[in-house]
């Protein structure tokens, strides 16, 4: 066992919380999002606190991501590398993925904990750091390019985007949606790998258009607002690199499809369920039961804490429904993270199948 593989990220997580509490208690580290005040309900359905965390439940639920990522590091530290596999043992690809999983926690916690603009930037960057891995790994694996080159390319992509988004905003001032672009590129690379042919390669970009339609962005809207969706032209990027079928023995069941299920469920919970009545409450509770198998104890504790907090403050049934929706979503995205890792740990092929989630506050 290489203990440093686990203890270094564990120490960094500890350092993060130490600095957070130190700065929160001695400086003006914390803020309140414009248009809101302490004691009001935030746009993320939680009463804004005057304590160390502006949204305690939303912020601390991200410990689940840190714990999951640290568990990955623990497994990698105790696992031997397998020749030809990028996700067994402490390979550059596996360590990069585990690191991105851990950083999802601090990124989201900084947004919900501080209510600052830079906290929102950190949250969005953590999402990009994760969602950009699948399609990059797919391309690099199909081309049989070195893992060291993958890591360098990944760091350049997220580093450049992080720097530009700090000054220009997450859309870089040009209506650039890196989040949806990465989701589409992930699916496109999967299709090219599995169903490769010259016609499929030529038409592969339309797969991305279909992906957007799943999320309610239909072709007529894209055409009518092309200045907002110009980045769909980048859907043909994988076709520039993937020019032959890549043989693999991928096994999509069960982990891959469980991951997809968790992502779609999270999306529906977060964006489609809006009515506040007892039926919605039952739906949310049933969702929690479904996702609970992958929910860490801290997540379940925070769920109970959230309900108790709302009852004490006599919040409306609508708010309770919204909080249930949000906690269900948080649990669903955590479940996606876990199942995607299990998939990659139990497949004989040597590349990552990808994400479909924040995984918006996120996804």
C-alpha positions as CSV (number, residue, x, y, z in Angstrom):
1,X,0.0,0.0,0.0
2,X,1.2,3.5,-0.9
3,X,-0.2,5.4,2.1
4,X,0.6,8.8,0.6
5,X,-1.9,8.3,-2.2
6,X,-4.7,8.4,0.5
7,X,-3.2,10.5,3.2
8,X,-2.2,13.4,1.0
9,X,-5.7,14.1,-0.2
10,X,-7.1,13.4,3.3
11,X,-4.7,16.0,4.7
12,X,-5.7,18.5,2.0
13,X,-9.4,18.0,2.9
14,X,-8.5,18.7,6.6
15,X,-6.5,21.7,5.6
16,X,-9.5,23.0,3.6
17,X,-11.8,22.9,6.6
18,X,-9.2,24.4,8.9
19,X,-8.7,27.4,6.6
20,X,-12.4,27.7,6.0
21,X,-13.3,28.0,9.7
22,X,-10.2,30.2,10.4
23,X,-11.2,32.7,7.7
24,X,-14.9,32.5,8.5
25,X,-14.2,33.4,12.1
26,X,-11.6,36.1,11.7
27,X,-12.3,37.9,8.4
28,X,-15.2,39.0,6.1
29,X,-14.8,35.7,4.4
30,X,-18.6,35.2,4.3
31,X,-21.2,37.2,2.4
32,X,-24.8,37.1,1.4
33,X,-25.9,36.7,-2.2
34,X,-27.2,40.0,-3.6
35,X,-31.0,40.4,-3.1
36,X,-31.1,38.2,0.0
37,X,-30.5,38.7,3.7
38,X,-29.8,36.6,6.8
39,X,-32.9,34.7,7.8
40,X,-34.5,34.7,4.4
41,X,-34.9,31.7,2.1
42,X,-32.1,31.4,-0.5
43,X,-32.7,30.5,-4.1
44,X,-31.5,27.0,-3.1
45,X,-34.5,26.5,-0.7
46,X,-32.7,26.9,2.6
47,X,-32.9,29.6,5.2
48,X,-29.8,31.7,5.2
49,X,-27.8,31.3,8.4
50,X,-25.6,33.8,10.2
51,X,-23.2,31.0,11.2
52,X,-20.2,29.6,9.6
53,X,-22.2,28.3,6.6
54,X,-24.8,30.4,4.9
55,X,-26.7,27.2,3.9
56,X,-25.6,24.6,6.4
57,X,-27.4,21.5,4.9
58,X,-26.6,22.4,1.3
59,X,-23.0,23.1,2.2
60,X,-22.3,20.2,4.5
61,X,-24.0,17.6,2.3
62,X,-21.0,18.0,0.1
63,X,-19.0,16.1,2.6
64,X,-20.5,13.1,0.8
65,X,-18.4,13.9,-2.3
66,X,-15.2,14.4,-0.3
67,X,-15.8,11.1,1.5
68,X,-16.5,9.3,-1.8
69,X,-13.4,10.7,-3.5
70,X,-11.3,9.8,-0.5
71,X,-12.7,6.3,-0.6
72,X,-11.5,6.1,-4.2
73,X,-8.0,7.2,-3.2
74,X,-8.0,4.5,-0.4
75,X,-9.0,1.8,-3.0
76,X,-6.4,3.0,-5.5
77,X,-3.7,3.0,-2.7
78,X,-4.4,-0.6,-2.0
79,X,-4.9,-1.8,-5.6
80,X,-2.3,-3.0,-8.1
81,X,-2.2,-1.6,-11.6
82,X,-3.5,-3.8,-14.4
83,X,-1.7,-3.6,-17.7
84,X,-3.8,-1.9,-20.3
85,X,-6.3,-0.4,-17.7
86,X,-6.5,3.2,-16.9
87,X,-8.7,2.7,-13.9
88,X,-7.0,0.0,-11.8
89,X,-4.5,1.0,-9.3
90,X,-2.9,4.5,-8.9
91,X,-2.8,5.4,-12.6
92,X,-2.7,9.0,-13.7
93,X,-6.2,8.8,-15.0
94,X,-7.7,7.2,-11.9
95,X,-6.0,9.6,-9.6
96,X,-7.2,12.5,-11.7
97,X,-10.8,11.3,-11.5
98,X,-10.6,10.7,-7.8
99,X,-9.2,14.2,-7.3
100,X,-12.0,15.7,-9.3
101,X,-14.5,13.8,-7.3
102,X,-13.1,15.1,-4.0
103,X,-13.0,18.7,-5.3
104,X,-16.7,18.6,-6.1
105,X,-17.2,18.9,-2.3
106,X,-15.2,22.0,-1.6
107,X,-16.3,23.6,-4.8
108,X,-20.0,23.3,-4.0
109,X,-19.4,23.9,-0.3
110,X,-17.8,27.3,-1.0
111,X,-20.8,28.4,-3.0
112,X,-23.4,27.4,-0.4
113,X,-21.2,28.2,2.6
114,X,-20.0,31.7,1.6
115,X,-22.6,33.1,-0.8
116,X,-19.8,34.8,-2.6
117,X,-19.2,35.3,-6.4
118,X,-15.9,33.5,-6.1
119,X,-17.6,30.7,-4.3
120,X,-20.0,30.3,-7.3
121,X,-16.9,30.3,-9.6
122,X,-15.3,27.5,-7.5
123,X,-18.5,25.5,-7.7
124,X,-18.8,25.8,-11.4
125,X,-15.1,25.0,-11.9
126,X,-15.4,21.8,-9.8
127,X,-18.3,20.7,-12.1
128,X,-16.2,21.4,-15.2
129,X,-13.2,19.5,-13.7
130,X,-15.3,16.4,-13.4
131,X,-17.5,16.5,-16.5
132,X,-14.5,17.2,-18.9
133,X,-12.8,13.9,-17.9
134,X,-15.1,11.3,-19.6
135,X,-14.9,12.6,-23.2
136,X,-11.2,13.4,-22.9
137,X,-10.4,9.9,-21.6
138,X,-12.5,8.4,-24.3
139,X,-10.6,10.2,-27.1
140,X,-7.2,9.5,-25.6
141,X,-8.0,5.9,-25.1
142,X,-9.3,5.3,-28.5
143,X,-6.3,7.0,-30.0
144,X,-4.0,5.0,-27.6
145,X,-2.4,8.3,-26.5
146,X,-0.2,8.3,-23.3
147,X,-1.8,8.9,-20.0
148,X,0.8,11.6,-19.2
149,X,-0.4,13.5,-22.2
150,X,-4.0,13.1,-21.1
151,X,-3.2,14.7,-17.7
152,X,-1.3,17.6,-19.3
153,X,-4.2,18.2,-21.7
154,X,-6.7,18.0,-18.9
155,X,-4.8,20.5,-16.8
156,X,-4.5,22.9,-19.7
157,X,-8.2,22.7,-20.5
158,X,-9.5,23.2,-17.0
159,X,-6.7,25.6,-16.1
160,X,-7.4,27.8,-19.1
161,X,-11.1,27.7,-18.6
162,X,-10.8,28.4,-14.9
163,X,-8.6,31.5,-15.6
164,X,-10.9,32.8,-18.3
165,X,-14.1,32.2,-16.4
166,X,-12.7,34.1,-13.4
167,X,-12.4,37.2,-15.4
168,X,-15.2,36.7,-18.1
169,X,-17.8,34.6,-16.3
170,X,-18.7,31.0,-16.8
171,X,-19.9,31.6,-20.4
172,X,-16.6,33.4,-21.1
173,X,-18.6,36.3,-22.4
174,X,-19.5,34.5,-25.6
175,X,-22.4,32.3,-24.5
176,X,-20.2,29.3,-24.1
177,X,-21.8,26.4,-22.2
178,X,-18.9,24.1,-21.4
179,X,-21.1,22.0,-19.1
180,X,-23.6,20.9,-21.8
181,X,-20.9,20.7,-24.4
182,X,-19.0,18.2,-22.3
183,X,-22.1,16.1,-21.7
184,X,-22.7,16.0,-25.4
185,X,-19.1,15.2,-26.3
186,X,-19.1,12.3,-23.8
187,X,-22.2,10.7,-25.5
188,X,-20.8,11.4,-29.0
189,X,-17.5,9.7,-28.1
190,X,-19.4,6.7,-26.8
191,X,-21.5,6.4,-30.0
192,X,-18.4,6.7,-32.2
193,X,-16.6,4.0,-30.3
194,X,-19.6,1.6,-30.3
195,X,-21.2,2.2,-33.7
196,X,-18.3,3.6,-35.7
197,X,-18.7,3.9,-39.5
198,X,-17.9,6.7,-41.9
199,X,-21.6,7.9,-42.1
200,X,-21.8,7.8,-38.3
201,X,-18.6,9.8,-38.0
202,X,-20.0,12.4,-40.5
203,X,-23.3,12.7,-38.6
204,X,-21.9,12.3,-35.1
205,X,-22.5,15.9,-34.2
206,X,-26.2,15.4,-34.5
207,X,-26.0,13.0,-31.6
208,X,-25.1,16.0,-29.5
209,X,-28.2,17.8,-30.8
210,X,-30.3,14.8,-29.7
211,X,-28.6,15.0,-26.2
212,X,-29.7,18.7,-25.9
213,X,-33.2,17.7,-26.9
214,X,-33.3,15.3,-23.9
215,X,-32.7,18.4,-21.7
216,X,-35.4,20.5,-23.4
217,X,-33.2,22.3,-25.9
218,X,-34.8,21.4,-29.2
219,X,-33.4,22.1,-32.7
220,X,-35.9,24.9,-33.5
221,X,-34.7,26.8,-30.4
222,X,-31.1,26.2,-31.3
223,X,-31.6,27.6,-34.8
224,X,-33.7,30.5,-33.6
225,X,-31.1,31.5,-30.9
226,X,-28.0,30.3,-32.7
227,X,-25.9,33.1,-31.1
228,X,-26.6,31.5,-27.8
229,X,-26.0,27.9,-29.0
230,X,-23.2,28.5,-31.4
231,X,-21.0,26.0,-29.5
232,X,-23.1,23.1,-31.0
233,X,-20.7,23.3,-33.9
234,X,-18.1,21.9,-31.6
235,X,-20.0,18.6,-31.5
236,X,-18.0,17.5,-34.4
237,X,-14.7,17.7,-32.6
238,X,-14.5,14.0,-31.7
239,X,-15.0,13.1,-35.4
240,X,-11.8,14.9,-36.2
241,X,-9.8,12.5,-34.0
242,X,-11.8,9.3,-34.1
243,X,-11.4,7.8,-37.5
244,X,-11.6,4.1,-36.9
245,X,-13.6,1.7,-34.7
246,X,-12.0,1.0,-31.3
247,X,-12.4,-2.6,-30.2
248,X,-13.3,-3.1,-26.5
249,X,-15.2,-5.4,-24.2
250,X,-17.2,-2.8,-22.4
251,X,-19.9,-4.0,-20.0
252,X,-22.6,-1.4,-19.5
253,X,-24.6,-3.3,-16.9
254,X,-25.1,-2.7,-14.1
255,X,-23.0,0.2,-13.1
256,X,-23.2,2.3,-16.2
257,X,-26.9,2.2,-16.5
258,X,-27.4,2.7,-12.8
259,X,-25.3,5.9,-13.2
260,X,-27.5,7.0,-16.1
261,X,-30.6,6.3,-14.0
262,X,-29.3,8.4,-11.1
263,X,-28.5,11.3,-13.4
264,X,-31.8,11.4,-15.2
265,X,-33.6,11.0,-11.8
266,X,-31.6,13.9,-10.4
267,X,-32.5,16.0,-13.4
268,X,-36.2,15.3,-13.1
269,X,-36.2,15.9,-9.4
270,X,-34.3,19.2,-9.7
271,X,-36.1,20.7,-12.6
272,X,-39.4,19.0,-13.3
273,X,-41.1,18.4,-10.0
274,X,-42.5,21.7,-8.9
275,X,-46.0,21.2,-7.4
276,X,-46.2,21.4,-3.6
277,X,-48.7,18.8,-2.4
278,X,-48.7,15.5,-0.5
279,X,-48.2,13.5,-3.8
280,X,-45.0,15.4,-4.4
281,X,-43.8,14.7,-0.9
282,X,-44.4,11.0,-1.4
283,X,-42.6,11.1,-4.7
284,X,-39.6,12.7,-3.1
285,X,-39.6,10.4,-0.2
286,X,-39.7,7.4,-2.6
287,X,-36.8,8.9,-4.5
288,X,-34.8,9.2,-1.3
289,X,-35.5,5.5,-0.6
290,X,-34.3,4.5,-4.1
291,X,-31.1,6.6,-3.8
292,X,-30.5,5.8,-0.2
293,X,-28.5,2.7,-1.0
294,X,-25.7,4.9,-2.2
295,X,-26.2,7.7,0.3
296,X,-23.6,8.0,3.0
297,X,-24.7,8.3,6.6
298,X,-23.9,12.0,6.7
299,X,-26.3,12.5,3.8
300,X,-29.1,10.8,5.7
301,X,-28.3,12.7,8.8
302,X,-28.4,16.0,7.0
303,X,-31.7,15.1,5.4
304,X,-33.3,14.6,8.9
305,X,-31.6,17.7,10.2
306,X,-33.0,19.7,7.3
307,X,-36.6,18.6,7.9
308,X,-36.3,19.3,11.6
309,X,-34.8,22.7,11.0
310,X,-37.7,23.6,8.6
311,X,-40.4,22.4,11.1
312,X,-38.8,24.5,13.8
313,X,-39.1,27.6,11.6
314,X,-42.6,26.8,10.5
315,X,-41.7,26.8,6.9
316,X,-44.4,26.2,4.3
317,X,-45.2,22.8,2.7
318,X,-43.9,24.2,-0.5
319,X,-40.5,24.9,1.0
320,X,-40.4,21.4,2.6
321,X,-41.2,20.0,-0.9
322,X,-38.4,22.0,-2.4
323,X,-35.9,20.9,0.2
324,X,-36.9,17.3,-0.3
325,X,-36.3,17.8,-3.9
326,X,-32.9,19.3,-3.4
327,X,-31.8,16.7,-0.9
328,X,-33.0,14.0,-3.3
329,X,-31.0,15.6,-6.0
330,X,-27.9,15.8,-3.9
331,X,-28.2,12.1,-3.0
332,X,-28.8,11.2,-6.7
333,X,-25.7,13.0,-7.9
334,X,-23.7,11.3,-5.1
335,X,-25.1,8.0,-6.2
336,X,-24.0,8.7,-9.8
337,X,-20.5,9.4,-8.6
338,X,-20.4,6.1,-6.7
339,X,-21.9,3.9,-9.4
340,X,-19.7,5.4,-12.2
341,X,-16.6,4.6,-10.1
342,X,-17.9,1.0,-9.5
343,X,-18.4,0.7,-13.2
344,X,-14.9,1.7,-14.0
345,X,-13.5,-0.5,-11.3
346,X,-15.3,-3.5,-12.6
347,X,-14.8,-3.2,-16.3
348,X,-12.0,-4.8,-18.3
349,X,-11.8,-2.1,-20.9
350,X,-9.3,0.6,-20.2
351,X,-11.3,3.8,-20.4
352,X,-13.8,5.8,-18.6
353,X,-17.4,5.7,-19.6
354,X,-18.3,8.9,-18.3
355,X,-20.4,11.0,-16.3
356,X,-23.8,12.1,-17.1
357,X,-24.0,14.2,-13.8
358,X,-23.6,16.9,-11.1
359,X,-23.7,16.8,-10.6
360,X,-26.1,21.6,-11.6
361,X,-26.7,22.9,-8.9
362,X,-25.1,21.8,-10.9
363,X,-26.1,19.3,-13.2
